[in-house]
């Protein structure tokens, strides 16, 4: 799957997805939930705190 495919599916730009992947941007709760729903995973399986 491309960054653009995911961006289109959740309603953001490809740059937003790239920024999340590289750790330059933390998604809003709404966006995190949309991404989790898209992948059919619990949000905590995709996003987590590094201790």
PDBQT receptor file of N, H, CA, C and O in Angstrom, charges set to zero:
ATOM      1  N   UNK A   1       0.844  -1.170   0.000  1.00  0.00    +0.000 N 
ATOM      2  CA  UNK A   1       0.000   0.000   0.000  1.00  0.00    +0.000 C 
ATOM      3  C   UNK A   1       0.889   1.232   0.000  1.00  0.00    +0.000 C 
ATOM      4  O   UNK A   1       1.903   1.280   0.696  1.00  0.00    +0.000 OA
ATOM      5  N   UNK A   2       0.507   2.207  -0.772  1.00  0.00    +0.000 N 
ATOM      6  H   UNK A   2      -0.316   2.168  -1.337  1.00  0.00    +0.000 HD
ATOM      7  CA  UNK A   2       1.296   3.435  -0.823  1.00  0.00    +0.000 C 
ATOM      8  C   UNK A   2       0.797   4.429   0.231  1.00  0.00    +0.000 C 
ATOM      9  O   UNK A   2      -0.315   4.319   0.748  1.00  0.00    +0.000 OA
ATOM     10  N   UNK A   3       1.648   5.384   0.521  1.00  0.00    +0.000 N 
ATOM     11  H   UNK A   3       2.551   5.473   0.101  1.00  0.00    +0.000 HD
ATOM     12  CA  UNK A   3       1.247   6.453   1.428  1.00  0.00    +0.000 C 
ATOM     13  C   UNK A   3       0.033   7.181   0.862  1.00  0.00    +0.000 C 
ATOM     14  O   UNK A   3      -0.869   7.567   1.605  1.00  0.00    +0.000 OA
ATOM     15  N   UNK A   4       0.015   7.364  -0.446  1.00  0.00    +0.000 N 
ATOM     16  H   UNK A   4       0.747   7.051  -1.049  1.00  0.00    +0.000 HD
ATOM     17  CA  UNK A   4      -1.098   8.064  -1.078  1.00  0.00    +0.000 C 
ATOM     18  C   UNK A   4      -2.401   7.285  -0.938  1.00  0.00    +0.000 C 
ATOM     19  O   UNK A   4      -3.455   7.880  -0.713  1.00  0.00    +0.000 OA
ATOM     20  N   UNK A   5      -2.340   5.959  -1.068  1.00  0.00    +0.000 N 
ATOM     21  H   UNK A   5      -1.484   5.476  -1.250  1.00  0.00    +0.000 HD
ATOM     22  CA  UNK A   5      -3.540   5.129  -0.897  1.00  0.00    +0.000 C 
ATOM     23  C   UNK A   5      -4.120   5.297   0.508  1.00  0.00    +0.000 C 
ATOM     24  O   UNK A   5      -5.326   5.476   0.672  1.00  0.00    +0.000 OA
ATOM     25  N   UNK A   6      -3.252   5.237   1.517  1.00  0.00    +0.000 N 
ATOM     26  H   UNK A   6      -2.272   5.090   1.383  1.00  0.00    +0.000 HD
ATOM     27  CA  UNK A   6      -3.719   5.397   2.894  1.00  0.00    +0.000 C 
ATOM     28  C   UNK A   6      -4.249   6.810   3.113  1.00  0.00    +0.000 C 
ATOM     29  O   UNK A   6      -5.296   6.995   3.734  1.00  0.00    +0.000 OA
ATOM     30  N   UNK A   7      -3.528   7.798   2.605  1.00  0.00    +0.000 N 
ATOM     31  H   UNK A   7      -2.678   7.647   2.101  1.00  0.00    +0.000 HD
ATOM     32  CA  UNK A   7      -3.961   9.187   2.751  1.00  0.00    +0.000 C 
ATOM     33  C   UNK A   7      -5.358   9.384   2.159  1.00  0.00    +0.000 C 
ATOM     34  O   UNK A   7      -6.216  10.012   2.780  1.00  0.00    +0.000 OA
ATOM     35  N   UNK A   8      -5.580   8.853   0.973  1.00  0.00    +0.000 N 
ATOM     36  H   UNK A   8      -4.883   8.343   0.469  1.00  0.00    +0.000 HD
ATOM     37  CA  UNK A   8      -6.895   8.966   0.334  1.00  0.00    +0.000 C 
ATOM     38  C   UNK A   8      -7.974   8.290   1.173  1.00  0.00    +0.000 C 
ATOM     39  O   UNK A   8      -9.083   8.807   1.306  1.00  0.00    +0.000 OA
ATOM     40  N   UNK A   9      -7.645   7.142   1.733  1.00  0.00    +0.000 N 
ATOM     41  H   UNK A   9      -6.744   6.721   1.625  1.00  0.00    +0.000 HD
ATOM     42  CA  UNK A   9      -8.636   6.372   2.502  1.00  0.00    +0.000 C 
ATOM     43  C   UNK A   9      -9.055   7.075   3.786  1.00  0.00    +0.000 C 
ATOM     44  O   UNK A   9     -10.197   6.933   4.223  1.00  0.00    +0.000 OA
ATOM     45  N   UNK A  10      -8.140   7.836   4.400  1.00  0.00    +0.000 N 
ATOM     46  H   UNK A  10      -7.212   7.951   4.045  1.00  0.00    +0.000 HD
ATOM     47  CA  UNK A  10      -8.465   8.476   5.675  1.00  0.00    +0.000 C 
ATOM     48  C   UNK A  10      -8.647   9.985   5.564  1.00  0.00    +0.000 C 
ATOM     49  O   UNK A  10      -8.895  10.656   6.566  1.00  0.00    +0.000 OA
ATOM     50  N   UNK A  11      -8.525  10.520   4.356  1.00  0.00    +0.000 N 
ATOM     51  H   UNK A  11      -8.323   9.975   3.542  1.00  0.00    +0.000 HD
ATOM     52  CA  UNK A  11      -8.837  11.925   4.127  1.00  0.00    +0.000 C 
ATOM     53  C   UNK A  11      -7.772  12.934   4.509  1.00  0.00    +0.000 C 
ATOM     54  O   UNK A  11      -8.086  14.035   4.962  1.00  0.00    +0.000 OA
ATOM     55  N   UNK A  12      -6.510  12.561   4.327  1.00  0.00    +0.000 N 
ATOM     56  H   UNK A  12      -6.256  11.666   3.959  1.00  0.00    +0.000 HD
ATOM     57  CA  UNK A  12      -5.407  13.496   4.585  1.00  0.00    +0.000 C 
ATOM     58  C   UNK A  12      -4.472  13.502   3.379  1.00  0.00    +0.000 C 
ATOM     59  O   UNK A  12      -4.723  12.817   2.388  1.00  0.00    +0.000 OA
ATOM     60  N   UNK A  13      -3.401  14.274   3.469  1.00  0.00    +0.000 N 
ATOM     61  H   UNK A  13      -3.198  14.831   4.274  1.00  0.00    +0.000 HD
ATOM     62  CA  UNK A  13      -2.430  14.308   2.379  1.00  0.00    +0.000 C 
ATOM     63  C   UNK A  13      -1.381  13.223   2.563  1.00  0.00    +0.000 C 
ATOM     64  O   UNK A  13      -1.204  12.683   3.655  1.00  0.00    +0.000 OA
ATOM     65  N   UNK A  14      -0.692  12.918   1.472  1.00  0.00    +0.000 N 
ATOM     66  H   UNK A  14      -0.836  13.357   0.585  1.00  0.00    +0.000 HD
ATOM     67  CA  UNK A  14       0.403  11.958   1.543  1.00  0.00    +0.000 C 
ATOM     68  C   UNK A  14       1.484  12.465   2.488  1.00  0.00    +0.000 C 
ATOM     69  O   UNK A  14       2.097  11.679   3.209  1.00  0.00    +0.000 OA
ATOM     70  N   UNK A  15       1.721  13.779   2.490  1.00  0.00    +0.000 N 
ATOM     71  H   UNK A  15       1.222  14.418   1.904  1.00  0.00    +0.000 HD
ATOM     72  CA  UNK A  15       2.733  14.351   3.373  1.00  0.00    +0.000 C 
ATOM     73  C   UNK A  15       2.386  14.112   4.843  1.00  0.00    +0.000 C 
ATOM     74  O   UNK A  15       3.281  13.892   5.659  1.00  0.00    +0.000 OA
ATOM     75  N   UNK A  16       1.106  14.153   5.186  1.00  0.00    +0.000 N 
ATOM     76  H   UNK A  16       0.379  14.331   4.523  1.00  0.00    +0.000 HD
ATOM     77  CA  UNK A  16       0.696  13.864   6.565  1.00  0.00    +0.000 C 
ATOM     78  C   UNK A  16       1.067  12.443   6.948  1.00  0.00    +0.000 C 
ATOM     79  O   UNK A  16       1.600  12.217   8.034  1.00  0.00    +0.000 OA
ATOM     80  N   UNK A  17       0.795  11.486   6.081  1.00  0.00    +0.000 N 
ATOM     81  H   UNK A  17       0.362  11.669   5.199  1.00  0.00    +0.000 HD
ATOM     82  CA  UNK A  17       1.139  10.088   6.361  1.00  0.00    +0.000 C 
ATOM     83  C   UNK A  17       2.649   9.935   6.486  1.00  0.00    +0.000 C 
ATOM     84  O   UNK A  17       3.133   9.259   7.393  1.00  0.00    +0.000 OA
ATOM     85  N   UNK A  18       3.387  10.556   5.587  1.00  0.00    +0.000 N 
ATOM     86  H   UNK A  18       2.994  11.105   4.850  1.00  0.00    +0.000 HD
ATOM     87  CA  UNK A  18       4.854  10.512   5.651  1.00  0.00    +0.000 C 
ATOM     88  C   UNK A  18       5.349  11.092   6.979  1.00  0.00    +0.000 C 
ATOM     89  O   UNK A  18       6.240  10.524   7.611  1.00  0.00    +0.000 OA
ATOM     90  N   UNK A  19       4.783  12.203   7.396  1.00  0.00    +0.000 N 
ATOM     91  H   UNK A  19       4.059  12.665   6.883  1.00  0.00    +0.000 HD
ATOM     92  CA  UNK A  19       5.206  12.854   8.637  1.00  0.00    +0.000 C 
ATOM     93  C   UNK A  19       4.903  11.991   9.859  1.00  0.00    +0.000 C 
ATOM     94  O   UNK A  19       5.681  11.978  10.813  1.00  0.00    +0.000 OA
ATOM     95  N   UNK A  20       3.790  11.277   9.841  1.00  0.00    +0.000 N 
ATOM     96  H   UNK A  20       3.158  11.287   9.066  1.00  0.00    +0.000 HD
ATOM     97  CA  UNK A  20       3.472  10.352  10.939  1.00  0.00    +0.000 C 
ATOM     98  C   UNK A  20       4.483   9.209  10.954  1.00  0.00    +0.000 C 
ATOM     99  O   UNK A  20       4.990   8.839  12.013  1.00  0.00    +0.000 OA
ATOM    100  N   UNK A  21       4.776   8.654   9.790  1.00  0.00    +0.000 N 
ATOM    101  H   UNK A  21       4.364   8.954   8.929  1.00  0.00    +0.000 HD
ATOM    102  CA  UNK A  21       5.707   7.522   9.705  1.00  0.00    +0.000 C 
ATOM    103  C   UNK A  21       7.113   7.890  10.174  1.00  0.00    +0.000 C 
ATOM    104  O   UNK A  21       7.808   7.062  10.763  1.00  0.00    +0.000 OA
ATOM    105  N   UNK A  22       7.529   9.117   9.917  1.00  0.00    +0.000 N 
ATOM    106  H   UNK A  22       6.964   9.789   9.439  1.00  0.00    +0.000 HD
ATOM    107  CA  UNK A  22       8.888   9.526  10.288  1.00  0.00    +0.000 C 
ATOM    108  C   UNK A  22       8.962  10.138  11.677  1.00  0.00    +0.000 C 
ATOM    109  O   UNK A  22      10.041  10.537  12.117  1.00  0.00    +0.000 OA
ATOM    110  N   UNK A  23       7.826  10.221  12.382  1.00  0.00    +0.000 N 
ATOM    111  H   UNK A  23       6.950   9.897  12.024  1.00  0.00    +0.000 HD
ATOM    112  CA  UNK A  23       7.810  10.742  13.739  1.00  0.00    +0.000 C 
ATOM    113  C   UNK A  23       7.839  12.259  13.835  1.00  0.00    +0.000 C 
ATOM    114  O   UNK A  23       8.080  12.801  14.914  1.00  0.00    +0.000 OA
ATOM    115  N   UNK A  24       7.603  12.941  12.748  1.00  0.00    +0.000 N 
ATOM    116  H   UNK A  24       7.407  12.501  11.872  1.00  0.00    +0.000 HD
ATOM    117  CA  UNK A  24       7.606  14.403  12.756  1.00  0.00    +0.000 C 
ATOM    118  C   UNK A  24       6.238  14.979  13.114  1.00  0.00    +0.000 C 
ATOM    119  O   UNK A  24       6.115  16.175  13.374  1.00  0.00    +0.000 OA
ATOM    120  N   UNK A  25       5.221  14.134  13.127  1.00  0.00    +0.000 N 
ATOM    121  H   UNK A  25       5.322  13.161  12.916  1.00  0.00    +0.000 HD
ATOM    122  CA  UNK A  25       3.853  14.583  13.384  1.00  0.00    +0.000 C 
ATOM    123  C   UNK A  25       3.117  13.510  14.157  1.00  0.00    +0.000 C 
ATOM    124  O   UNK A  25       3.180  12.330  13.812  1.00  0.00    +0.000 OA
ATOM    125  N   UNK A  26       2.417  13.923  15.206  1.00  0.00    +0.000 N 
ATOM    126  H   UNK A  26       2.366  14.881  15.486  1.00  0.00    +0.000 HD
ATOM    127  CA  UNK A  26       1.543  13.019  15.948  1.00  0.00    +0.000 C 
ATOM    128  C   UNK A  26       0.122  13.236  15.458  1.00  0.00    +0.000 C 
ATOM    129  O   UNK A  26      -0.367  14.366  15.458  1.00  0.00    +0.000 OA
ATOM    130  N   UNK A  27      -0.542  12.175  15.041  1.00  0.00    +0.000 N 
ATOM    131  H   UNK A  27      -0.145  11.257  15.041  1.00  0.00    +0.000 HD
ATOM    132  CA  UNK A  27      -1.898  12.342  14.517  1.00  0.00    +0.000 C 
ATOM    133  C   UNK A  27      -2.873  12.719  15.621  1.00  0.00    +0.000 C 
ATOM    134  O   UNK A  27      -2.662  12.416  16.796  1.00  0.00    +0.000 OA
ATOM    135  N   UNK A  28      -3.943  13.386  15.215  1.00  0.00    +0.000 N 
ATOM    136  H   UNK A  28      -4.114  13.632  14.261  1.00  0.00    +0.000 HD
ATOM    137  CA  UNK A  28      -5.026  13.658  16.156  1.00  0.00    +0.000 C 
ATOM    138  C   UNK A  28      -5.654  12.326  16.553  1.00  0.00    +0.000 C 
ATOM    139  O   UNK A  28      -5.423  11.302  15.911  1.00  0.00    +0.000 OA
ATOM    140  N   UNK A  29      -6.432  12.355  17.596  1.00  0.00    +0.000 N 
ATOM    141  H   UNK A  29      -6.619  13.187  18.118  1.00  0.00    +0.000 HD
ATOM    142  CA  UNK A  29      -7.128  11.134  18.016  1.00  0.00    +0.000 C 
ATOM    143  C   UNK A  29      -8.035  10.644  16.892  1.00  0.00    +0.000 C 
ATOM    144  O   UNK A  29      -8.093   9.448  16.605  1.00  0.00    +0.000 OA
ATOM    145  N   UNK A  30      -8.737  11.574  16.263  1.00  0.00    +0.000 N 
ATOM    146  H   UNK A  30      -8.690  12.545  16.496  1.00  0.00    +0.000 HD
ATOM    147  CA  UNK A  30      -9.638  11.196  15.176  1.00  0.00    +0.000 C 
ATOM    148  C   UNK A  30      -8.872  10.521  14.037  1.00  0.00    +0.000 C 
ATOM    149  O   UNK A  30      -9.305   9.486  13.531  1.00  0.00    +0.000 OA
ATOM    150  N   UNK A  31      -7.754  11.090  13.637  1.00  0.00    +0.000 N 
ATOM    151  H   UNK A  31      -7.402  11.931  14.048  1.00  0.00    +0.000 HD
ATOM    152  CA  UNK A  31      -6.982  10.496  12.553  1.00  0.00    +0.000 C 
ATOM    153  C   UNK A  31      -6.405   9.140  12.966  1.00  0.00    +0.000 C 
ATOM    154  O   UNK A  31      -6.410   8.202  12.169  1.00  0.00    +0.000 OA
ATOM    155  N   UNK A  32      -5.915   9.029  14.185  1.00  0.00    +0.000 N 
ATOM    156  H   UNK A  32      -5.911   9.792  14.832  1.00  0.00    +0.000 HD
ATOM    157  CA  UNK A  32      -5.393   7.748  14.665  1.00  0.00    +0.000 C 
ATOM    158  C   UNK A  32      -6.487   6.680  14.627  1.00  0.00    +0.000 C 
ATOM    159  O   UNK A  32      -6.232   5.542  14.235  1.00  0.00    +0.000 OA
ATOM    160  N   UNK A  33      -7.687   7.042  15.030  1.00  0.00    +0.000 N 
ATOM    161  H   UNK A  33      -7.895   7.967  15.349  1.00  0.00    +0.000 HD
ATOM    162  CA  UNK A  33      -8.800   6.093  15.003  1.00  0.00    +0.000 C 
ATOM    163  C   UNK A  33      -9.177   5.711  13.578  1.00  0.00    +0.000 C 
ATOM    164  O   UNK A  33      -9.491   4.550  13.313  1.00  0.00    +0.000 OA
ATOM    165  N   UNK A  34      -9.149   6.667  12.660  1.00  0.00    +0.000 N 
ATOM    166  H   UNK A  34      -8.894   7.610  12.875  1.00  0.00    +0.000 HD
ATOM    167  CA  UNK A  34      -9.450   6.363  11.257  1.00  0.00    +0.000 C 
ATOM    168  C   UNK A  34      -8.423   5.402  10.671  1.00  0.00    +0.000 C 
ATOM    169  O   UNK A  34      -8.777   4.470   9.949  1.00  0.00    +0.000 OA
ATOM    170  N   UNK A  35      -7.160   5.628  10.982  1.00  0.00    +0.000 N 
ATOM    171  H   UNK A  35      -6.872   6.384  11.569  1.00  0.00    +0.000 HD
ATOM    172  CA  UNK A  35      -6.103   4.744  10.477  1.00  0.00    +0.000 C 
ATOM    173  C   UNK A  35      -6.271   3.342  11.057  1.00  0.00    +0.000 C 
ATOM    174  O   UNK A  35      -6.167   2.352  10.334  1.00  0.00    +0.000 OA
ATOM    175  N   UNK A  36      -6.527   3.261  12.349  1.00  0.00    +0.000 N 
ATOM    176  H   UNK A  36      -6.611   4.066  12.936  1.00  0.00    +0.000 HD
ATOM    177  CA  UNK A  36      -6.734   1.961  12.991  1.00  0.00    +0.000 C 
ATOM    178  C   UNK A  36      -7.931   1.237  12.386  1.00  0.00    +0.000 C 
ATOM    179  O   UNK A  36      -7.866   0.036  12.124  1.00  0.00    +0.000 OA
ATOM    180  N   UNK A  37      -9.003   1.953  12.169  1.00  0.00    +0.000 N 
ATOM    181  H   UNK A  37      -9.055   2.929  12.382  1.00  0.00    +0.000 HD
ATOM    182  CA  UNK A  37     -10.200   1.349  11.571  1.00  0.00    +0.000 C 
ATOM    183  C   UNK A  37      -9.902   0.845  10.166  1.00  0.00    +0.000 C 
ATOM    184  O   UNK A  37     -10.344  -0.237   9.780  1.00  0.00    +0.000 OA
ATOM    185  N   UNK A  38      -9.148   1.636   9.400  1.00  0.00    +0.000 N 
ATOM    186  H   UNK A  38      -8.789   2.515   9.714  1.00  0.00    +0.000 HD
ATOM    187  CA  UNK A  38      -8.796   1.237   8.047  1.00  0.00    +0.000 C 
ATOM    188  C   UNK A  38      -8.052  -0.094   8.049  1.00  0.00    +0.000 C 
ATOM    189  O   UNK A  38      -8.326  -0.962   7.219  1.00  0.00    +0.000 OA
ATOM    190  N   UNK A  39      -7.109  -0.258   8.980  1.00  0.00    +0.000 N 
ATOM    191  H   UNK A  39      -6.886   0.447   9.654  1.00  0.00    +0.000 HD
ATOM    192  CA  UNK A  39      -6.330  -1.495   9.060  1.00  0.00    +0.000 C 
ATOM    193  C   UNK A  39      -7.007  -2.587   9.883  1.00  0.00    +0.000 C 
ATOM    194  O   UNK A  39      -6.471  -3.684  10.033  1.00  0.00    +0.000 OA
ATOM    195  N   UNK A  40      -8.195  -2.275  10.415  1.00  0.00    +0.000 N 
ATOM    196  H   UNK A  40      -8.630  -1.384  10.293  1.00  0.00    +0.000 HD
ATOM    197  CA  UNK A  40      -8.958  -3.224  11.231  1.00  0.00    +0.000 C 
ATOM    198  C   UNK A  40      -8.132  -3.747  12.406  1.00  0.00    +0.000 C 
ATOM    199  O   UNK A  40      -8.091  -4.946  12.682  1.00  0.00    +0.000 OA
ATOM    200  N   UNK A  41      -7.477  -2.807  13.088  1.00  0.00    +0.000 N 
ATOM    201  H   UNK A  41      -7.510  -1.833  12.864  1.00  0.00    +0.000 HD
ATOM    202  CA  UNK A  41      -6.648  -3.107  14.260  1.00  0.00    +0.000 C 
ATOM    203  C   UNK A  41      -7.027  -2.159  15.382  1.00  0.00    +0.000 C 
ATOM    204  O   UNK A  41      -7.509  -1.057  15.122  1.00  0.00    +0.000 OA
ATOM    205  N   UNK A  42      -6.816  -2.568  16.629  1.00  0.00    +0.000 N 
ATOM    206  H   UNK A  42      -6.424  -3.464  16.840  1.00  0.00    +0.000 HD
ATOM    207  CA  UNK A  42      -6.996  -1.622  17.736  1.00  0.00    +0.000 C 
ATOM    208  C   UNK A  42      -5.958  -0.499  17.605  1.00  0.00    +0.000 C 
ATOM    209  O   UNK A  42      -4.829  -0.736  17.176  1.00  0.00    +0.000 OA
ATOM    210  N   UNK A  43      -6.341   0.693  17.970  1.00  0.00    +0.000 N 
ATOM    211  H   UNK A  43      -7.258   0.885  18.318  1.00  0.00    +0.000 HD
ATOM    212  CA  UNK A  43      -5.446   1.839  17.799  1.00  0.00    +0.000 C 
ATOM    213  C   UNK A  43      -4.111   1.627  18.524  1.00  0.00    +0.000 C 
ATOM    214  O   UNK A  43      -3.071   2.074  18.040  1.00  0.00    +0.000 OA
ATOM    215  N   UNK A  44      -4.130   0.952  19.676  1.00  0.00    +0.000 N 
ATOM    216  H   UNK A  44      -4.974   0.588  20.069  1.00  0.00    +0.000 HD
ATOM    217  CA  UNK A  44      -2.890   0.743  20.425  1.00  0.00    +0.000 C 
ATOM    218  C   UNK A  44      -1.949  -0.260  19.754  1.00  0.00    +0.000 C 
ATOM    219  O   UNK A  44      -0.790  -0.368  20.155  1.00  0.00    +0.000 OA
ATOM    220  N   UNK A  45      -2.414  -0.986  18.757  1.00  0.00    +0.000 N 
ATOM    221  H   UNK A  45      -3.355  -0.898  18.432  1.00  0.00    +0.000 HD
ATOM    222  CA  UNK A  45      -1.532  -1.862  17.977  1.00  0.00    +0.000 C 
ATOM    223  C   UNK A  45      -0.757  -1.072  16.925  1.00  0.00    +0.000 C 
ATOM    224  O   UNK A  45       0.275  -1.529  16.432  1.00  0.00    +0.000 OA
ATOM    225  N   UNK A  46      -1.258   0.115  16.586  1.00  0.00    +0.000 N 
ATOM    226  H   UNK A  46      -2.096   0.486  16.987  1.00  0.00    +0.000 HD
ATOM    227  CA  UNK A  46      -0.613   0.938  15.563  1.00  0.00    +0.000 C 
ATOM    228  C   UNK A  46       0.169   2.083  16.195  1.00  0.00    +0.000 C 
ATOM    229  O   UNK A  46       1.275   2.397  15.756  1.00  0.00    +0.000 OA
ATOM    230  N   UNK A  47      -0.397   2.704  17.219  1.00  0.00    +0.000 N 
ATOM    231  H   UNK A  47      -1.295   2.449  17.575  1.00  0.00    +0.000 HD
ATOM    232  CA  UNK A  47       0.232   3.830  17.888  1.00  0.00    +0.000 C 
ATOM    233  C   UNK A  47       0.488   3.475  19.349  1.00  0.00    +0.000 C 
ATOM    234  O   UNK A  47      -0.377   2.916  20.024  1.00  0.00    +0.000 OA
ATOM    235  N   UNK A  48       1.684   3.804  19.826  1.00  0.00    +0.000 N 
ATOM    236  H   UNK A  48       2.387   4.257  19.278  1.00  0.00    +0.000 HD
ATOM    237  CA  UNK A  48       2.036   3.460  21.200  1.00  0.00    +0.000 C 
ATOM    238  C   UNK A  48       3.087   4.440  21.712  1.00  0.00    +0.000 C 
ATOM    239  O   UNK A  48       3.769   5.107  20.933  1.00  0.00    +0.000 OA
ATOM    240  N   UNK A  49       3.203   4.512  23.017  1.00  0.00    +0.000 N 
ATOM    241  H   UNK A  49       2.649   3.971  23.649  1.00  0.00    +0.000 HD
ATOM    242  CA  UNK A  49       4.199   5.366  23.646  1.00  0.00    +0.000 C 
ATOM    243  C   UNK A  49       5.517   4.608  23.762  1.00  0.00    +0.000 C 
ATOM    244  O   UNK A  49       5.550   3.439  24.145  1.00  0.00    +0.000 OA
ATOM    245  N   UNK A  50       6.587   5.294  23.426  1.00  0.00    +0.000 N 
ATOM    246  H   UNK A  50       6.560   6.244  23.115  1.00  0.00    +0.000 HD
ATOM    247  CA  UNK A  50       7.909   4.698  23.662  1.00  0.00    +0.000 C 
ATOM    248  C   UNK A  50       8.365   5.154  25.037  1.00  0.00    +0.000 C 
ATOM    249  O   UNK A  50       8.374   6.348  25.335  1.00  0.00    +0.000 OA
ATOM    250  N   UNK A  51       8.735   4.214  25.856  1.00  0.00    +0.000 N 
ATOM    251  H   UNK A  51       8.728   3.244  25.614  1.00  0.00    +0.000 HD
ATOM    252  CA  UNK A  51       9.121   4.529  27.235  1.00  0.00    +0.000 C 
ATOM    253  C   UNK A  51      10.611   4.696  27.371  1.00  0.00    +0.000 C 
ATOM    254  O   UNK A  51      11.105   4.963  28.466  1.00  0.00    +0.000 OA
TER     255      UNK A  51
